[in-house]
Amino acid sequence: MTLIWGSTWLVIKGQLGVVPPVWSVCYRFIIASLVLTAFTVATGRWRWPTGRGHAFAAVVGVAQFALNFNLVYAAETRLASGVVALVFALLVVPNTILAAIFLKTPVTLRFVVGAALGVAGLVLLFAPDLAAPAGRSSATIGLILVGAAVISASVANVLQAGSLARSLPPLPTLATAMAYGALIDAGFAVATAGPPRIDSRPEYWLGLAYLSLLASVVAFSVYYRLIRRIGPGPAAYTSVIVPVVALLLSTLFEGYRWTTTAACGVALALVGLAIALGGRRRVATHMRAAQHESSNTPA
């Protein structure tokens, strides 16, 4: 999953051009929803969502597959793909905080210290860009966009760990959420970019297939299952590995140039995130206990 998502930032960059980003997002989740629905029907796993299932899928669809991805695509126009991936590594921070508020999972001093180091590392990483007058505005806007995307994704992640999510069939619910997200994406695309546009380049469609099938159907199926098993905070530990892959690819294909400050910032951010989740086994144990208690509670 992390290898797939570590490469998606570079693939998303290749989607920019003829087709407005909002339409690329829409196409991605139309394809993903149709493929996942067809798979669940063919394997006998399809279940029609109930009213609560539709409501849950709609919220996840808006947060994860509409707001999150449109913000990420917009951020990609202002920041290198590897840098966007690194900022997204801080997903562990809102994931853990929201899980503590709504799921009562513990937040340790170790997490607070690690999160602070992670933020300090990002400040070091972006210091040269933000200090340059020519790039300050664009970099700042990019940071705001990807920060909003992280919060939106975190909301969807925490919802996956709740009792309602565990009571719903995973794959049909995910397919429905993607369909809702694609519907919102289509409305937003028409309102902001006009009618649909098509890119005839083979690389565009190959990239779209990669993002739809591997990065959406496969990766989200695995990730949401992981969240339900060990909780959103520990599951977000995977985000520490994603930017390492992304930055290496960004260096090879985008000409991302490393500086001493940037390297120190990356190192500090990743060390901070690793420290923050050093107690992930304890959190996972708490999560399993909560799930057991919930399963034994009368409806």
Buried (B, 14 or more C-beta within 10 A) or exposed (E): BBEBBBBBBBBBBBBBEEBBBBBBBBBBBBBBBBBBBEBBEEEEEBEEBEEEBBEBBBBBBBBBBBBBBBBBBBBBEBBBBBBBBBBBBBBBBBBBBBBBEBBEBEBBEBBBBBBBBBBBBBEBBBBBBBEEEEBEEBBBBBBBBBBBBBBBBBBBBBBBBBEEBBBBBBBBBBBBBBBBBBBBBBEBBBEEBEEEEEBEEEEBEEBBEBBBBBBBBBBBBEBBBBBBBBBBBBBBBBBBBBBBBBBBBBBEEBEBEEEEEBEEBBEBBBBBBBBBBBBBEBBBEBBEEBBEEEEEEEE
